[in-house]
């Protein structure tokens, strides 16, 4: 189980390092990918596969102080916050929160990878404060279930 905070922090630190490497070299070196795989396991492969076919939309308030992303396919889209490791998908609920066998789900990791590589075009939309509250309520309803 992943009860300590050291491994999760290591995983997200490795993502920051990967971002710096990508900025410098325009690719993530194999060694960095192996390190990411060692921490994130199969979720890394699932996230990479998701990026090949997903749509990402960024919803941002007019003042640009708050933003949220929707990622997924036409059938299922999940709400992801920029710097919060949470998703309402079943995998996150079971494997991250309950069983604690993964650090995150493919949706959160795919968004992080896309923020590094910009491989998927992100559509931006401006939302009102009340629409943003609806995104929050959507997440809360997931926690209550």
N, C-alpha and C positions, 0 to 999 in steps of 0.2 A: 504494500500500500504506500501511497505517496503522502504520508502524514506530515513530514517535515516541510519546512518552507525553503530549504536549501535547494532541492531539486527543481521545484517550480521556478525559483528565482534564476537558477542556472539556465533553464530553458529559455526564459525571456531575455536573459543577458546574451545568450548565443544568437538570438534573433537580432538584437541590436548590433552585435559584431557582424552578422551576415549583412545587415543593412549597410554598414560602413564598407565592408568588402565589396559589395555590389556597387556602391557609389564610386569607389576607387577603380574597380576593374571591369565594371559592367557585366559581371557574372558572379555567381556564388561558387567559390572553388569547391572541388570534391571533398576536401578535408572538412570544410565547414558544413557541407551537406551530411557527411558521415556523423559529425558531432550532433547536428540537429536530429538526425535519425536515431542516434543513441538515446537522446532525451525524449523525443516525441514519438518514436516508434512508427507503427503503421499509419498513425494519424497524419504524418508528414506526406506519405504517398497518397492518402485519401484527399488531403488538402490540395496537392498538386493536380490530381485528377479533376477535382471540383473546379479548379481554375480554368481548365480546358473548355468547360461548358457552362459556366455560371454567368449570372448577371449580377452586377453590384450597383446599388444606388445609394448615394449619400444624401441624407436629408439634414439640412442645416437651417437653423433659425436665421432670420434676417440680420441680426447683430453678430452672427458667426461665432457666438459664444458656446453653442451647444450643437452637437452633431451626432447622428446615429446612421448606421449602415444597414441595408437589407442585402443579404447575399443568398443566392440559391438559383433554382431553376424556375421555370414558369409555374410549376406545380407547387413547390415549397420554397418559401423565402423566410429567412431567419433574421431577427433583429440583433445586431452586434454593436456594442458601444466601443468607441475608439480605444480606450485604455482600460477596459474592464473585461476580465476573463469570464464571460458568461454567455450562454446561449440557451434558448428554450428547447433545443432539439432533444430527442430521446437519448441520444448517445451521450450528450453532456450530462443529462440527469442521471443516467445509469453508470457510466464509466468514469465520470469525473467526480460528481457529487456523492453518489451512493457507494460505489465499489472502490473509488479512488485508485483506479488502475491507469488512467490517462491524465495528463496535465490539462488538456483542453480537447475540443472537438475539431473536426475538419473545417467547420464554418469559421470559427475564430482564427484558426491557423491560416486558412486560405486568405482571409482578409489581411492578416499580418504579412503574409508572403506577397500579396499584391501591393501592399503599401511599400514594400521593399523593391519589387521588380517592375511594378506598374504594367504587368502583362495583360491585365484586363482593363478595358476602358470603364471608368466610373462615371455614371450619369449623376449629375448633381441637381437637386431640387431644393428650393427654399420652402420651409414650412412655418406655420404660425406657432406661437407658444402653445396654444391648445392642442394642435396636432402633435407637437412634441410630447405633451403630457400623455396623449394616447399611446405613444410608443412606450412610455414608462409603464402605463397601466397594463399594456400587453405583456410586459415582462413580469409585472407583479402577479398577474393572473396565472402565469406559468408556475410561479413559486408556490402559490396557494394550492395547486392541484395535487 
